[in-house]
Amino acid sequence: MKDFVSDRYPPVQERLISIIALIADTEIVSQNDATLNIAQAIARPGPDVAVFDVRPGLMEELQQLRELKAKNHSPVIILLVDEPFLYNRTKLLKGGADFVFQRSYQFENVRKLIEEMSRGGH
């Protein structure tokens, strides 16, 4: 399974990459410095899963993602949020995210989800 990781905080991005790298049958196909929008970032590498943090301008990016999903295969989108009360989870899910996790206490859920997907689940 191919995975794309993008987080504006380098230590978090490195931690995600190291966790995902330990999962069997996974490959980090790309990572970025969070300067590209979601649709641009995932268009080239063709990942199965893309992990992003919530950042300014995200709702516009999710509109582009919805359009991309309507046209062709797109990856499972996992969003990490810092402050769950600042973002409406339902709005993010309707916007195109497949999963939304709170970064500080649900970080491990990203690993569990990708591990399950690599075994053919979900």
C-alpha positions as CSV (number, residue, x, y, z in Angstrom):
1,M,0.0,0.0,0.0
2,K,1.3,3.4,-1.0
3,D,1.1,6.2,1.6
4,F,1.5,10.0,1.3
5,V,2.3,12.0,4.4
6,S,2.1,15.8,4.8
7,D,2.2,17.7,8.1
8,R,3.4,21.3,8.7
9,Y,5.3,20.2,11.8
10,P,8.4,18.3,10.8
11,P,8.6,16.3,14.0
12,V,5.0,15.1,13.5
13,Q,5.7,14.3,9.9
14,E,8.8,12.3,10.8
15,R,6.9,10.4,13.5
16,L,4.1,9.5,11.1
17,I,6.6,8.3,8.5
18,S,8.5,6.2,11.0
19,I,5.3,4.6,12.3
20,I,3.9,3.9,8.9
21,A,7.3,2.5,7.7
22,L,7.0,-0.3,10.3
23,I,3.8,-1.6,8.9
24,A,4.2,-4.5,6.5
25,D,3.3,-4.0,2.9
26,T,3.4,-0.2,3.1
27,E,5.6,2.3,1.2
28,I,5.9,6.0,1.7
29,V,5.6,7.2,-1.9
30,S,5.9,10.9,-1.1
31,Q,6.0,13.5,1.6
32,N,5.9,17.2,1.4
33,D,6.4,20.4,3.4
34,A,2.6,21.2,3.4
35,T,3.0,23.9,0.8
36,L,1.0,22.1,-1.9
37,N,-2.7,21.7,-1.5
38,I,-4.2,18.3,-1.0
39,A,-5.3,17.7,-4.6
40,Q,-2.0,18.8,-6.1
41,A,0.0,16.7,-3.5
42,I,-1.8,13.4,-4.2
43,A,-2.3,13.8,-8.0
44,R,1.3,12.7,-8.9
45,P,2.3,9.9,-6.5
46,G,-1.1,8.1,-6.7
47,P,-1.1,6.9,-3.0
48,D,-3.7,4.6,-1.5
49,V,-3.7,6.7,1.8
50,A,-2.9,10.3,2.4
51,V,-2.4,11.8,5.8
52,F,-2.7,15.6,6.2
53,D,-3.0,18.0,9.1
54,V,-5.7,20.6,9.1
55,R,-4.4,24.0,8.1
56,P,-5.6,27.4,6.8
57,G,-7.5,27.1,3.5
58,L,-8.4,23.5,4.1
59,M,-12.1,23.8,3.1
60,E,-11.1,25.1,-0.3
61,E,-8.7,22.2,-0.7
62,L,-11.4,19.7,0.3
63,Q,-13.6,21.1,-2.5
64,Q,-10.8,20.3,-5.0
65,L,-10.5,16.9,-3.4
66,R,-14.2,16.2,-3.8
67,E,-13.8,17.0,-7.5
68,L,-10.8,14.7,-7.8
69,K,-12.7,11.9,-6.1
70,A,-15.6,12.3,-8.5
71,K,-13.3,12.0,-11.5
72,N,-11.1,9.0,-10.6
73,H,-9.6,6.9,-7.9
74,S,-8.4,8.9,-5.0
75,P,-6.8,7.8,-1.8
76,V,-8.3,7.4,1.6
77,I,-7.9,10.8,3.3
78,I,-6.9,11.0,7.0
79,L,-6.9,14.4,8.6
80,L,-5.2,15.3,11.9
81,V,-6.7,18.2,13.9
82,D,-5.0,20.0,16.8
83,E,-8.1,21.4,18.5
84,P,-11.2,19.3,17.8
85,F,-13.6,22.0,18.9
86,L,-12.2,24.5,16.4
87,Y,-13.1,22.2,13.4
88,N,-16.5,20.7,12.7
89,R,-15.7,17.0,12.2
90,T,-18.9,16.4,10.2
91,K,-18.0,19.3,7.9
92,L,-14.5,17.9,7.3
93,L,-16.0,14.4,6.6
94,K,-18.6,15.9,4.2
95,G,-15.9,18.0,2.7
96,G,-14.0,14.9,1.5
97,A,-12.0,13.5,4.4
98,D,-12.5,9.8,5.1
99,F,-11.3,10.0,8.7
100,V,-10.6,12.8,11.2
101,F,-8.4,12.2,14.2
102,Q,-7.4,14.5,17.0
103,R,-3.6,14.7,16.9
104,S,-2.7,14.5,20.6
105,Y,-4.8,11.5,21.7
106,Q,-5.8,9.7,18.5
107,F,-2.5,9.7,16.8
108,E,-2.1,6.0,17.2
109,N,-5.4,5.5,15.4
110,V,-3.6,6.5,12.2
111,R,-1.2,3.6,12.6
112,K,-4.0,1.1,13.4
113,L,-6.1,2.2,10.5
114,I,-3.3,2.0,8.0
115,E,-2.2,-1.4,9.4
116,E,-5.8,-2.7,9.0
117,M,-6.0,-1.4,5.5
118,S,-2.7,-3.0,4.6
119,R,-4.2,-6.4,5.6
120,G,-7.1,-5.8,3.3
121,G,-9.5,-4.5,5.9
122,H,-11.7,-1.4,5.9
